Amino acid sequence: MGILETVHYWLARRLAEVLHQAWGENLVSVVLYGSAARGTARRDSDIDVLVIAERLPQRWHERLDLFRKAGEVLEPERRKLREEGYWVDFSPLVWTREEAQHTSRLYLDMTLEEGILFDRGGFFAGVLSRLRERLARLGAVRRQVGRKWYWDLKPDYRYGEIFEI
């Protein structure tokens, strides 16, 4: 990891610690994904995190309020990073365990990244392991076109064929 990725990773680890302290047993997993997990973050890149909890309010804004309240503890560290030219902010998804069990397209790249920062009982590691197995059975590959990536989920796909990941 280069210095930029280290700063993003360090702050994400701090976030996982803060959420664990604030949410206790309710916290299931904290997963870093996106440019910070891939090692391609810039000084102004946000930090994409998936936060999974046992119990959460139904409303999204209430979930984000819980996240922000816990994350306020990190404001002095974020201020110091801004003084050093790192304009980082968190971009959270806050899901329940039940919601996180359903495969999301976000998980595809997560199968290649080492982004699990906290994982009670190996919950999310299990989700990703099952997805990796399904992708392997399909022969799925991640392909690059220029600077962009895409997933070819079933390279031997035949017109009209139905498959699930």
C-alpha positions as a Markdown table, in Angstrom:
| # | Residue | x | y | z |
|---|---|---|---|---|
| 1 | Met | 0.0 | 0.0 | 0.0 |
| 2 | Gly | 1.1 | 3.5 | -0.8 |
| 3 | Ile | 0.8 | 6.4 | 1.6 |
| 4 | Leu | -2.6 | 7.6 | 0.3 |
| 5 | Glu | -4.1 | 4.1 | 0.7 |
| 6 | Thr | -2.6 | 3.9 | 4.2 |
| 7 | Val | -4.3 | 7.1 | 5.3 |
| 8 | His | -7.7 | 5.9 | 4.1 |
| 9 | Tyr | -7.2 | 2.5 | 5.5 |
| 10 | Trp | -6.1 | 3.8 | 8.9 |
| 11 | Leu | -9.1 | 6.1 | 9.1 |
| 12 | Ala | -11.4 | 3.3 | 8.1 |
| 13 | Arg | -9.9 | 1.1 | 10.8 |
| 14 | Arg | -10.4 | 3.8 | 13.4 |
| 15 | Leu | -14.0 | 4.1 | 12.2 |
| 16 | Ala | -14.5 | 0.3 | 12.8 |
| 17 | Glu | -13.1 | 0.7 | 16.4 |
| 18 | Val | -15.3 | 3.7 | 17.1 |
| 19 | Leu | -18.4 | 1.9 | 15.8 |
| 20 | His | -17.6 | -1.2 | 17.8 |
| 21 | Gln | -17.3 | 0.9 | 21.0 |
| 22 | Ala | -20.5 | 2.9 | 20.2 |
| 23 | Trp | -22.7 | 0.0 | 19.0 |
| 24 | Gly | -21.3 | -2.9 | 21.0 |
| 25 | Glu | -23.0 | -6.2 | 20.3 |
| 26 | Asn | -25.3 | -4.7 | 17.8 |
| 27 | Leu | -22.4 | -4.2 | 15.3 |
| 28 | Val | -22.0 | -7.2 | 13.0 |
| 29 | Ser | -19.5 | -6.1 | 10.3 |
| 30 | Val | -17.6 | -3.1 | 8.9 |
| 31 | Val | -16.3 | -3.6 | 5.4 |
| 32 | Leu | -14.1 | -1.2 | 3.4 |
| 33 | Tyr | -14.7 | -1.2 | -0.3 |
| 34 | Gly | -14.1 | 0.9 | -3.4 |
| 35 | Ser | -10.9 | 2.9 | -4.1 |
| 36 | Ala | -9.6 | 2.7 | -0.5 |
| 37 | Ala | -9.9 | -1.1 | -0.5 |
| 38 | Arg | -8.4 | -1.4 | -4.0 |
| 39 | Gly | -5.4 | 0.8 | -3.1 |
| 40 | Thr | -6.3 | 3.5 | -5.7 |
| 41 | Ala | -7.6 | 6.2 | -3.4 |
| 42 | Arg | -6.6 | 9.9 | -4.0 |
| 43 | Arg | -6.2 | 12.6 | -1.4 |
| 44 | Asp | -9.9 | 13.6 | -2.0 |
| 45 | Ser | -11.3 | 10.1 | -2.3 |
| 46 | Asp | -14.2 | 9.2 | 0.0 |
| 47 | Ile | -14.1 | 6.1 | 2.1 |
| 48 | Asp | -16.8 | 3.6 | 1.1 |
| 49 | Val | -17.9 | 1.5 | 4.0 |
| 50 | Leu | -20.6 | -1.1 | 4.5 |
| 51 | Val | -21.7 | -1.2 | 8.1 |
| 52 | Ile | -23.9 | -4.2 | 9.1 |
| 53 | Ala | -25.8 | -4.3 | 12.4 |
| 54 | Glu | -28.3 | -6.6 | 14.0 |
| 55 | Arg | -30.9 | -3.9 | 14.7 |
| 56 | Leu | -31.4 | -0.6 | 12.9 |
| 57 | Pro | -34.2 | 1.9 | 12.4 |
| 58 | Gln | -36.3 | 1.4 | 9.3 |
| 59 | Arg | -35.7 | 4.9 | 7.9 |
| 60 | Trp | -32.4 | 5.5 | 6.1 |
| 61 | His | -31.8 | 8.9 | 7.5 |
| 62 | Glu | -32.1 | 7.6 | 11.0 |
| 63 | Arg | -29.5 | 4.9 | 10.2 |
| 64 | Leu | -27.2 | 7.6 | 8.8 |
| 65 | Asp | -27.8 | 9.7 | 11.9 |
| 66 | Leu | -26.6 | 6.8 | 14.1 |
| 67 | Phe | -23.5 | 6.4 | 11.9 |
| 68 | Arg | -22.7 | 10.1 | 12.0 |
| 69 | Lys | -23.2 | 10.3 | 15.7 |
| 70 | Ala | -20.7 | 7.5 | 16.3 |
| 71 | Gly | -18.3 | 9.0 | 13.7 |
| 72 | Glu | -18.2 | 12.4 | 15.4 |
| 73 | Val | -15.5 | 11.1 | 17.6 |
| 74 | Leu | -13.2 | 11.0 | 14.5 |
| 75 | Glu | -13.6 | 14.7 | 13.7 |
| 76 | Pro | -10.3 | 15.8 | 15.3 |
| 77 | Glu | -8.4 | 13.2 | 13.3 |
| 78 | Arg | -10.3 | 14.2 | 10.1 |
| 79 | Arg | -9.5 | 17.9 | 10.8 |
| 80 | Lys | -5.8 | 17.0 | 11.1 |
| 81 | Leu | -5.9 | 15.1 | 7.8 |
| 82 | Arg | -7.5 | 18.1 | 6.1 |
| 83 | Glu | -4.7 | 20.3 | 7.3 |
| 84 | Glu | -2.3 | 17.8 | 5.6 |
| 85 | Gly | -4.3 | 17.9 | 2.4 |
| 86 | Tyr | -6.5 | 14.8 | 2.8 |
| 87 | Trp | -10.1 | 15.8 | 2.2 |
| 88 | Val | -11.6 | 12.4 | 3.1 |
| 89 | Asp | -15.2 | 11.7 | 4.2 |
| 90 | Phe | -17.1 | 8.5 | 4.7 |
| 91 | Ser | -19.7 | 7.2 | 2.3 |
| 92 | Pro | -21.6 | 4.7 | 4.3 |
| 93 | Leu | -24.2 | 2.0 | 3.6 |
| 94 | Val | -25.8 | 0.9 | 6.8 |
| 95 | Trp | -27.7 | -2.4 | 6.5 |
| 96 | Thr | -29.1 | -5.0 | 8.8 |
| 97 | Arg | -27.7 | -8.5 | 8.9 |
| 98 | Glu | -30.8 | -9.7 | 7.1 |
| 99 | Glu | -30.4 | -7.1 | 4.3 |
| 100 | Ala | -26.7 | -7.9 | 3.9 |
| 101 | Gln | -27.4 | -11.6 | 3.4 |
| 102 | His | -28.9 | -10.9 | 0.0 |
| 103 | Thr | -26.3 | -10.7 | -2.7 |
| 104 | Ser | -25.6 | -7.2 | -3.9 |
| 105 | Arg | -23.6 | -6.3 | -7.0 |
| 106 | Leu | -21.4 | -4.3 | -4.6 |
| 107 | Tyr | -20.2 | -7.6 | -3.3 |
| 108 | Leu | -18.6 | -8.6 | -6.6 |
| 109 | Asp | -15.5 | -6.4 | -6.3 |
| 110 | Met | -15.5 | -7.1 | -2.5 |
| 111 | Thr | -14.7 | -10.8 | -3.3 |
| 112 | Leu | -11.3 | -9.5 | -4.6 |
| 113 | Glu | -10.6 | -6.9 | -1.9 |
| 114 | Glu | -9.3 | -7.4 | 1.6 |
| 115 | Gly | -11.7 | -4.9 | 3.1 |
| 116 | Ile | -13.2 | -6.6 | 6.2 |
| 117 | Leu | -12.3 | -4.4 | 9.2 |
| 118 | Phe | -14.6 | -6.0 | 11.8 |
| 119 | Asp | -16.7 | -9.2 | 11.4 |
| 120 | Arg | -18.4 | -10.7 | 14.4 |
| 121 | Gly | -18.6 | -14.5 | 14.0 |
| 122 | Gly | -17.2 | -14.3 | 10.4 |
| 123 | Phe | -20.7 | -13.3 | 9.1 |
| 124 | Phe | -19.6 | -11.2 | 6.1 |
| 125 | Ala | -16.6 | -13.4 | 5.4 |
| 126 | Gly | -19.1 | -16.2 | 5.0 |
| 127 | Val | -21.3 | -14.1 | 2.6 |
| 128 | Leu | -18.3 | -13.4 | 0.4 |
| 129 | Ser | -17.1 | -17.0 | 0.6 |
| 130 | Arg | -20.4 | -18.2 | -0.7 |
| 131 | Leu | -20.4 | -15.6 | -3.5 |
| 132 | Arg | -16.8 | -16.6 | -4.5 |
| 133 | Glu | -18.0 | -20.2 | -4.8 |
| 134 | Arg | -20.9 | -19.2 | -7.0 |
| 135 | Leu | -18.7 | -17.0 | -9.2 |
| 136 | Ala | -16.2 | -19.8 | -9.6 |
| 137 | Arg | -19.0 | -22.3 | -10.6 |
| 138 | Leu | -20.1 | -19.8 | -13.3 |
| 139 | Gly | -16.6 | -19.2 | -14.5 |
| 140 | Ala | -17.0 | -15.5 | -13.8 |
| 141 | Val | -14.1 | -13.1 | -14.5 |
| 142 | Arg | -13.4 | -9.5 | -13.9 |
| 143 | Arg | -12.3 | -7.8 | -17.1 |
| 144 | Gln | -10.7 | -4.4 | -17.8 |
| 145 | Val | -11.5 | -2.1 | -20.7 |
| 146 | Gly | -9.3 | 1.0 | -20.6 |
| 147 | Arg | -9.5 | 2.3 | -17.0 |
| 148 | Lys | -12.9 | 0.6 | -16.4 |
| 149 | Trp | -13.7 | -2.8 | -15.0 |
| 150 | Tyr | -16.7 | -5.1 | -15.5 |
| 151 | Trp | -17.7 | -8.6 | -14.5 |
| 152 | Asp | -18.4 | -11.2 | -17.1 |
| 153 | Leu | -20.5 | -13.4 | -14.8 |
| 154 | Lys | -20.9 | -16.3 | -17.2 |
| 155 | Pro | -18.4 | -16.3 | -20.1 |
| 156 | Asp | -20.1 | -19.3 | -21.8 |
| 157 | Tyr | -23.6 | -17.7 | -21.5 |
| 158 | Arg | -26.0 | -18.8 | -24.2 |
| 159 | Tyr | -28.9 | -16.6 | -25.4 |
| 160 | Gly | -32.0 | -17.2 | -23.3 |
| 161 | Glu | -30.1 | -19.0 | -20.5 |
| 162 | Ile | -31.1 | -18.0 | -17.0 |
| 163 | Phe | -28.6 | -18.1 | -14.1 |
| 164 | Glu | -28.3 | -16.6 | -10.6 |
| 165 | Ile | -25.3 | -15.5 | -8.6 |
